[in-house]
């Protein structure tokens, strides 16, 4: 899928390979990522935040506030879009089980989208109209890890294209995302084939879903 040049994201070759490996394990070998992840999305972003304070990206005006906004926005986007856009159909049952076990799902979506402000209609359609004191405060980003988070960056240009972003805001987002992706490449053990386990529901007749996370879209 083509996007305006300013919205295009360049995913490093190593991470593209990990996306392909991820697709292979889930679709061709009927495996699932073991959850909760050893390093959750929340922990990953926290680690990058600390790293970026010491090693800020070179081609942007470094602002702790903007950095926090971008990372908070990525976390919210992940929580908001995971179930509908970032899972293969083979992973839906696992997600449903985690919704029941960990107490998250659509009800975890916060009522602000700081990164690019998903339109009010989308938020009102997916944000619960009420909450109770018993509502848990765990989010998918506290349980899922790098394998699923990486898929977000394939979909992110589509999400950003639906938002009204200034050129300066777009540049800031892209600069931090580029730096974050390079940080992910540098983290030993963040991705590993050992993170997958047998799903127990092999495909029949060799038929599998197409790859919705393909970087060639």
Helices and strands as residue ranges (DSSP letters): G 5-7, H 13-23, I 24-28, E 31-33, H 41-54, H 64-81, I 82-86, G 89-91, H 92-102, G 106-108, H 120-126, G 140-142, H 146-161, H 167-186, G 193-195, E 196-198
